[in-house]
Amino acid sequence: MEIDSPQATYETTICILCGSGEDENVLLLCDGCDKGFHTYCLNLPAIPVGDWYCPGCRRTQPATNNVPLQTP
């Protein structure tokens, strides 16, 4: 049984929206599901900094409260 290396897996990643594996320099991998998305297919102006979650994973994640905690 042959095990794919991480490099081989990356080379076969395609954009879920357009089906292309071209332009890998702007192909994002979701930190939740590892699916690929081009920045231009999502209308993102740039590659996000830090962890990035695709629209499908963001819908399934519990909402977080972004209000800072205040101490009395």
N, C-alpha and C positions, 0 to 999 in steps of 0.2 A: 504494500500500500504506500503510495506516495503522498507526502504531506506538503502542501503549498507553503512556500516561504512568504513572510510578510511582503517582500518586494514583488513576488509573483501575483499576490492578491491585489496589491495596489495597482499593478499594471493592467489588471482586468476590470478595474472599477469604472463604471459608466454613470452618467447623469441619469437619474430616475425620470427626469422631466423630458429631456430631449433624446435620450438613448445613445448619446455619443460619449466616447472616452477621450476625445480630443481636448486640447487646452487644459491639460492636467494641472497647470500652474494656477488655475482658478477653479479647480474642482474641489469642493469642500466635502469632507466626510463628517456626517453627523456623529456626535459623541454619544448619542443614545442608541442608534440602530446601525451605524456604519454605512448607511446608504450615501451615494454620491450625488452632489448637486453642483452645477456651475453657478458661479456668482451672478452671471448675466441671466441665467434662466430664472433666478429668484429676484431679479432686479436689485441686487445688492451693489452698492457703489464700490465696496472694497471687501477684502477678506476680513472677517471679524477677528478681534483679538480674544484669546482665551477659548473656553469651551463654547461650542456652537451646537444647537439642536435644531433639527429640521422642523418645518411646520407641523408634521404629524406627531413628532415627539413632544413638541411644545404643547399641543392640545391635550396630550395624555398626562403631562406632568401636573402635579398639584400646584395651585396658585400659591405664590409666596407673598408675604406681606412686606413691601418695601419701605414701610414706615420705620424710621429709626427708633430704637428703644430709648425711652427717657427714664431716668431714675429720679425719684422724689428728692 
